[in-house]
Amino acid sequence: MTRIDPAAIRRIALIRPRFLGDLCLTLPLLEAARAACPQAQVAYVCERGLAPLLAGDPRIDRVIAVPARPGVGETLAIVRALRAFAPDLVLDCFCNPRTAVWSAASGAPVRVGYPHKGWRSALYTHHARPRTLSATGFHLASLAALGWSTPAKPVTPRLHITDAARAEARAALDALGVPAASRLVGFHAGARWPTRRWAPERFAALAGHLLAAHADAVALFTAGPGEEPAAREALASLPAGRAHLVSGWPLPRFVALQSLCAAFVCGDTGPVHTAVAAGAPTLGLMSRNRPAMFFPYPESQGHRAYTARVECSPCHRDSCSDLRCLHRLTVDGAWARLATMLSAPVAAPAGMD
């Protein structure tokens, strides 16, 4: 394909409407695109529920927030917004029928998507052809399709977190009665799909190890909508003064809380990626997915993947009657990794806010 001159690109639209973790995985692409075209303005297209995560991000000049299931009128509004932005380049990191149409209708002369998508692929001028397992590397292939250089080393996603958001999170912790000098460790017991959902009693036992080992530790059980029962079940056996439920917080405050944590423990779901992108050393409980693909984060920054290969892994099942991949992730195994994380020095990612 024809190489595109980065100097000719004045406006870039990056499209990734959903989901929380997947948005985080595009952030290295955002960084690399800005580095290649420092003169360009950038618009990011995402669903309304995720837009607050990008608000105020200095790398993004405009957030185009879209509904989850846009009707005809809303689709026309999205197209008008894109055409008003007038991108020279569209990077479509989703490539579903809607985003393929948005890309073509934007008027951008250069549009990057993926091959082998039937009629959708015909709407792109360039096709990304990833040659890596890493999900962050997968997105960076969009720049390689333009003939641009990509980072030689893996890049960890980072989110822009303001001091005001951190102060708001700290004030909310004060309201819960969490002492300011506490060693905060987050635990997220919820997940949308059963194949990614470690048992609440195991989260409770892991938190119990933490509280026994560190007198200054406080366990924070976070929960999104519908996840409160799992968090409450885990909390039931823990001392009330040293374990708290964090639920119903706005997304920016939740991510700011993660940035305050000495460690964060989570299954293979969105908050595992926001924790990494917030700068918290993160223990990812990886069941059905390859860590190399969906947890491509360096141990030098304090992150650890805990996985147990079984005969049928990896797979892409959201529901399964055989959850050996989860059951083989033991409390002792998780604690061995978490204890190491809490005692090891951590190298901060370059540019972390």
N, C-alpha and C positions, 0 to 999 in steps of 0.2 A: 504494500500500500504506500501511497505518497506520504513522504514526511511532511509534517506541518511545522512551519516556522513559529516557535513560541512567541517571537516578538510581534507577530501579526494578531495574536489573541488578546483582545481587550476585555472580553466578558466571558466568564465560564459559568455554566449552570451544572451543578452536580445533583443528580436525582437519586434519592433513596428514601421512599416514603415511609417504610416500616422495616424493621422492628427495632426495639431499643438497643439490643446488642449489635445488630447488623449496622445500625447507624454508627456506633463506635468503631466498628471495623473498617469503615470508610475514611476515618480521620487521617490515617497516614497518606491516603490518596489526596485528601484535601491539602495537607502540608506539602506534598510533593508537587502538586499542581501550582500552588502559590509560589514555591521556590522556582519552578520552571518559568512562570509568568508573573514576576513580582509587580508588573504594571497593571495586571488584570483585576477587575472586580469579580467577585464570586457570589453567586446566589445558590442557596441550598434549598431543594424542594423536599419537604418531609410532611408527614401527617401532623395535624394540629396538636395532638397529644404529646408529640416529641419536640415541637418547636421551642418550648421554654428551655430545653437543654442547650440550644444554640444561641439563645438570646444574649446579645452583648459580646459574642465571640469576635475578637478583632480580626480573625481570619475570614470572616463572612460579612459581606456587605449587605446582603439581603436574605432573609428567610422567607420563602414562599410556602406558607402553611396550607395544606390541602385536606379536605375531608377524607375519611377512611373509604367511603364508597360514594364517590361523586356522581351525581346525576348529570343529565345533559347540560343544564344551565351551569352547574358548578364546573364541569369540564371545560366549557367555553370560557369561564372566568379564569381557570388555570392557564389555558392557552393564551388568553389576553395578557395575563401577568407575565408569562414567559416572553411573549413577543414585545411587551413593553420594556423588559429587561434587555432584549435584543442580544442574546448570547452569540458569540462567534464559535463557541465550543460547548457541546453538551456531553457530559459523562453520565451515562445511564447505568447505575449500579444495581438495577433491579430487573429491567428488561421483561416486564410482564406486558400484556397487551396495552394497558393504559399508558404506562410510561414510555413504551415505544411510540405510541401515537403522540404523546406530549413532546417527545424529542423531535419527531418529524415536524410537528406543527409549530415548534418554537421559532422556526426560520433559521436556525443555526446552520451554517454551511458545513460544519464539521460535527459529526455525531458518532460517538463511540458506544457500542453495545457488544453483544456476544453473538457468535455464529451458532448455527444449528438450531435456531429458534423459529424456523419456518418463515412466514411472511414478515414476522417482526424483524428478523435479521436484515431484510431488504431495506428497512427504514434507516439503517445506520450506514455511514460512509466508511467507517473503520471498525474492525472487529478485534476485540481483546482475546488473546489466546494464552491464558495462564498456564504456566508450567511449574506450579508449586502447589503443595498441600495447604500452605498458610492462607487463611482467609484474608489477611491484610495484604499479602503478596498477590492474591487473586485480583483484588481491586487495583493494585498498582500496575497490573498488566494493561490497564486502559491507557496509561501513559506510554508504555512500550509500543502499543499499537500506533501511536502518533510518531514514533521514531525518537521519543524523548528518553533521557536517562532516568533511571529509577534508583532509589537508595541501595547501596551495596550491602548494607546490613539491615536486619529486621528492624522495623520501626514500631514502637509501642504507641497505641492511641493515647491521646491526651485530650481532656476536656478543659474548657476555660471555666474556672471557678473563681468568682469574685470574693473579695474580703467580706463584702456585705452578706453574701450567702453563707459564708462560714460563720460569721457572727450570728446570723439568724439561727443556724443549726445549733450553735453553742448555747444560745438563749433558750432554745427549745429543750435542750438537754438539762439546763439549769431548772427549767420548769418541771422536769421529770424527777428532779432530785439527784442527778448524776454529779458527783463531785468533780470540780474542774481539773484536778490532778489525776483523774482516773486514766488507766490504760484501757482504751476503748477497743473492743473487738466485736465486729459485726457478724451476725449469722442470718442468712436468708434461707429459710426452710421451704419457701414456696417455689413452685414452678408450674407452668401451664400443663406440661405433659407428664404422665406417670413415669416414663422412662428416664426422666431427669430429676425426679423428686426423691431425695434421700429421706429416710424416715425421721419424723420429728423426735422420736425417742433417742435416735442416734445423735442428732444435733444437741439434744439436752445433755447426753452423756459427754459429748465433746466439750460443751460449755462447762460442765462440771469439772473436767480435768483442768481447764483453764483457770477457773476460780480457785481450785485447790492449789495450783502451782504459783499463782500470782495474787498476792493479797491486795494489790492496787487495781486488779482487773475488774471491768464491768462488761457484762455480755449484753449486747443490744440485738434484739431479734426484730429484724425489719420485715415488713409485709406490705405487699401491694393489694389492690382490690381483690377480695375473695381469698386472700392468703392468710388472713388473720387466724382462722382455726388451727392451722398447722403451727403458727408461731405461739399461740396460746397453749397448745398442747405441750410444746417443748418447754415453755416457761413454767408450767405447773409444778415441776419437780425442783426448780431452782430457787435460791433465796431471793425474795422480792427486792431487797435493798441492793442487790448486785446484778440483777438481770431485769431488763425492761423491754417493753413492747414499743416499737417505733412504727406507727401505722398512719396512713392518711396524709403524710407529708407531701407538699408539692415537690415535683421532680428536682428542681434546682437545689432545694434544701436537703433532699435525700442524698444527692450526689455530693453536696458539701459535707454532709455527715460522713460519708464514706472517706472523704479526704482527710478526716480527723482520726480515722481508725488506725491503730497499730497493725491490724490485720483484718481481713474480711473473708468469710467462708461462705461459699455459695455453690449451688449446683450449676449445671450447664444451661443457664438461662440469662436473660438480659442483665440483671444486676452484677453478674460476675464480670462483665465487660465494662460497665460503668465504674466498678470498683477499681479495676486496673487503670482506666482512663482518668480516674480521680487521684491516682498516685498511691493508693493503699496496697501494701503487699497482700496478694490475693491467693487463697487456696481454692482452686477450682475442682469440684468433685465431678469428674468427667466419666460418664457411664457409657452411652452408646457411641459417642463421637470420638474421633481421633483428636487427642490434645494438639498434635502438630498442626491440625487444621483449624480448630475452633478455640484453642488456648495457646496461641503462638507467642507466649510472653516469657521473657528471660528470667531465669533464676537470680541473675545478678541484681535485679530490681526487687527481689524478695518474693516473687511469684512461684507457686508450686502447683503442678497438676497432679491430681491423685486419680489414677485409673487402674482398672484390673481387667486385663484382656480375658475374654471368654471365647468359646468356640465360634460363636455367631457374631462377634464384634470385629470391626465396627459395623453399624447398621444405621438406617435412617428411620426407624420406627418410632412413632410418638406414643403408641400403646403396644403393650406386649404382655403375654401371659407368663413369660420367663424373664424375670428381672435379676438374673445372676450377676449381670454387669453392675447393678446397684448394690446387691446384697454382699458382694465381695469387697466393697469399700467399707472397711471396718472402722470402728471408733478408734481403736489403737493405731491403725495405720494413718488415719487423719490426724490424730494427736501427735504422732511422731513428726509429721511434716509441719504442723502448726507450731509446735514447740520450737523447732529449728528456725522457723520464720521469725518468731518473737525474740530470738536471741542473736540473729545474724545481722550484721551491718547491711544497709541497703543503699545501692547506687541509684540516685534519682534520675529519671529520664531527662534528657536534654530539653530545656525549654519548659519544663513543667511549671505551671502557675503556682 
